[in-house]
Structure formats: C-alpha cells, structure tokens
C-alpha cells in the first residue's frame, strides 16, 4: 500500500513536471461561431481545451508511476 501510494505521488510530481517542460501547451483557444449581421459581433464563442496534451500528460504520469513502482520492487527483491 505504502509503495503504491508513494509511486503514484512521485509519478504525479515528476510526470507533471516533465509534461509541463516537454509538451507544447498554448492554453485554451476561443473560436467565434458566426457573425451578427447588424453589429458584426460573434453570435457564439466556443472555448476549446487541447485534449491531446491532457491525454499525453496523463500517459506520462502513468508511465512514470509504473516505472517507479517496478524499480522499487526490483530493489526490494535484491536486498
């Protein structure tokens, strides 16, 4: 239990740091949908989140957590 929790916390910390430094996230984007004929203002504004960056960040966190857990398990077996 303790090994899994520490591996998960370490994976989150290291994974978020690596994701922030390596993935190119430019923030959310605003898209104007249509124009009003009278004022020319946008009729609807849609805010998008970059799902690819979120998914890749999650995979990095999961991979590092598993890596930490496996390394810890191998070191315990050797001692």
C-alpha positions as CSV (number, residue, x, y, z in Angstrom):
1,X,0.0,0.0,0.0
2,X,2.7,2.4,1.0
3,X,4.8,1.6,-2.1
4,X,1.9,2.1,-4.4
5,X,0.9,5.4,-2.9
6,X,4.4,6.8,-2.9
7,X,4.9,5.6,-6.5
8,X,1.7,7.3,-7.5
9,X,2.6,10.6,-5.8
10,X,6.1,10.5,-7.3
11,X,4.7,9.8,-10.7
12,X,2.3,12.7,-10.4
13,X,5.0,15.1,-9.3
14,X,7.6,14.0,-11.9
15,X,5.0,13.5,-14.7
16,X,3.5,16.9,-14.3
17,X,7.0,18.5,-14.3
18,X,8.1,16.6,-17.4
19,X,4.7,17.2,-19.2
20,X,5.0,20.9,-18.5
21,X,8.5,21.1,-19.8
22,X,8.2,18.9,-22.9
23,X,4.6,19.2,-24.2
24,X,3.8,22.4,-26.1
25,X,0.6,23.6,-24.5
26,X,-0.6,27.0,-25.6
27,X,-3.7,27.3,-23.5
28,X,-7.3,27.1,-24.5
29,X,-8.5,28.7,-27.7
30,X,-11.6,30.7,-28.4
31,X,-13.5,30.2,-31.6
32,X,-16.1,32.7,-32.8
33,X,-19.0,30.9,-34.5
34,X,-20.9,33.1,-37.0
35,X,-21.3,36.9,-37.1
36,X,-24.3,39.0,-36.3
37,X,-25.5,40.9,-39.5
38,X,-26.3,44.1,-37.6
39,X,-23.4,44.6,-35.2
40,X,-20.8,42.2,-36.7
41,X,-20.2,40.7,-33.2
42,X,-19.8,36.9,-32.9
43,X,-23.0,35.0,-32.3
44,X,-21.4,32.3,-30.2
45,X,-17.9,31.9,-28.7
46,X,-16.7,28.3,-28.0
47,X,-13.7,27.6,-25.7
48,X,-11.7,24.5,-26.6
49,X,-9.2,22.6,-24.5
50,X,-6.3,20.7,-26.1
51,X,-7.3,17.1,-25.3
52,X,-4.1,15.6,-26.9
53,X,-1.9,17.4,-24.4
54,X,-4.1,16.3,-21.5
55,X,-4.0,12.7,-22.6
56,X,-0.3,12.7,-23.3
57,X,0.3,14.2,-19.9
58,X,-1.8,11.5,-18.3
59,X,0.1,8.8,-20.1
60,X,3.4,10.3,-18.9
61,X,2.3,10.4,-15.3
62,X,1.0,6.8,-15.5
63,X,4.2,5.6,-17.2
64,X,6.5,7.2,-14.6
65,X,4.3,5.9,-11.7
66,X,4.6,2.3,-13.1
67,X,8.4,2.8,-13.7
68,X,8.9,4.0,-10.1
69,X,6.9,1.0,-8.7
70,X,8.8,-1.5,-10.8
71,X,12.2,-0.1,-9.9
72,X,11.2,-0.1,-6.2
73,X,10.1,-3.7,-6.4
74,X,13.3,-4.8,-8.1
75,X,15.4,-3.1,-5.4
76,X,13.4,-4.8,-2.7
77,X,13.9,-8.2,-4.2
78,X,17.7,-7.7,-4.4
79,X,18.0,-6.8,-0.7
